[in-house]
Amino acid sequence: MALTPITWTVMLASIVVLVGTAIVSLTKSLRDEDRKLELLREQERIDTYSPRGLAELRSWIQSNPDDPLRDEAVRRYNDCVESLRSVEEPFYDWTDEEIASLEKL
């Protein structure tokens, strides 16, 4: 049984969309990594969490006081707060007010 022209068209369109999406994603990822590397070279530090990520980490720390990984999580949280206070330009979208409101655990 031969494939119809519509089937071939849909298959080719699917391949084009898949490849296009992969190229866009890869390009964005590589640009982000280039920016991180540039910030690391200029500032020697970089913030490791986004505002949402750091808030989730803090929430996890507060919700899991007896977890064996808690000490490592607190260390990472405090490292990020320290980095945010010492860098001139954060990688993630932090406002000055958000940074000023952070406290170490």
C-alpha positions in Angstrom: 0.0 0.0 0.0 1.4 3.4 -1.1 1.4 6.4 1.1 -0.8 9.3 0.0 0.6 12.7 -0.8 -1.1 14.0 2.4 0.7 11.5 4.5 4.0 12.4 3.0 3.3 16.1 3.6 2.4 15.5 7.2 5.5 13.4 7.8 7.8 16.0 6.2 6.1 18.9 8.1 6.5 16.9 11.3 10.2 16.4 10.6 10.7 20.1 9.8 8.9 21.2 13.0 10.9 18.7 15.1 14.3 19.8 13.7 13.3 23.5 13.9 12.3 23.2 17.5 15.5 21.4 18.3 17.6 24.1 16.6 15.8 26.9 18.5 16.2 25.1 21.8 19.9 24.3 21.3 20.6 27.9 20.2 18.9 29.3 23.3 20.8 26.9 25.6 24.1 27.7 24.0 23.5 31.5 24.3 22.6 31.1 28.0 25.7 29.1 28.6 27.9 31.7 26.8 26.3 34.4 29.0 27.0 32.3 32.1 30.6 31.8 31.1 31.0 35.5 30.4 29.6 36.5 33.8 31.9 33.9 35.5 34.9 35.4 33.8 34.0 38.9 34.7 32.7 38.4 38.2 34.2 35.1 39.2 30.8 34.1 40.7 27.3 33.6 39.5 23.9 33.1 41.1 23.0 29.5 41.0 19.2 29.7 41.5 16.4 31.7 40.0 14.1 33.6 42.3 11.5 30.8 42.1 14.2 28.1 42.5 15.7 29.7 45.6 12.2 30.1 47.1 11.4 26.5 46.5 14.7 25.4 48.0 14.0 27.6 51.1 10.5 26.0 51.4 12.0 22.5 51.1 14.6 23.3 53.8 11.9 24.6 56.2 9.6 21.6 55.4 12.3 18.9 55.9 14.2 19.7 59.1 15.3 16.1 59.7 16.3 15.2 56.1 20.0 14.1 55.8 20.4 16.4 52.8 19.2 19.5 54.7 22.7 20.7 55.6 23.8 20.5 51.9 20.6 22.4 50.9 21.3 25.1 53.5 24.9 25.4 52.3 23.7 25.8 48.7 21.0 28.3 49.7 23.5 30.4 51.6 26.1 30.3 48.8 23.5 31.6 46.4 22.5 34.4 48.7 26.2 35.3 49.1 26.8 35.3 45.4 23.8 37.5 44.7 25.1 40.1 47.2 28.6 40.0 45.7 27.9 40.1 41.9 27.2 43.2 40.0 25.0 41.4 37.4 23.0 38.3 38.3 22.3 35.7 35.6 18.7 35.2 36.6 16.1 38.0 36.7 16.6 39.2 40.3 15.5 42.6 41.3 17.5 44.7 43.8 14.6 44.5 46.2 14.5 40.7 46.0 18.2 40.4 46.7 18.0 42.9 49.6 15.2 40.9 51.2 17.2 37.6 51.2 18.5 36.3 54.5 21.0 33.5 55.1 19.6 30.4 56.9 
